[in-house]
Amino acid sequence: MPHKFKIGDRVCGAQVLPPTGKGASEIFAVARLMPEDRAGEPGYRVRTEAGERAMSEGELVAARR
């Protein structure tokens, strides 16, 4: 499966917002494309000011511009 995002794209977590609609999701920058996991889902290394972490494609959505 090809990667949905490319290096440098701005993404955020795909978590569900609270019922009030308030709550900001942290914005990440895609730092590196990683291979697919055992289930065939592509992975990413994402970066913020706080550091870098690995996330799967299903955990990410494109950030609003």
C-alpha positions, 0 to 999 in steps of 0.5 A: 500500500503506498503512503498517503502522506509525504515527507514535510506534510503537516498531520495531526492525530485522528483522535475523536474530539470531546463532545464540546468540540473543544480541544486542540490536536497536536500538529506533527510534521512527517519526518520519514516514511517507514515500511508497512507493519504486519497488517500492511499499514504504512508507518511514519516518523513524525516530529514536533517541538517536543520530539519525534515518534512513530505513528501508523497511517490510521492514526493520522489525518491531514492538518488543516491549513 
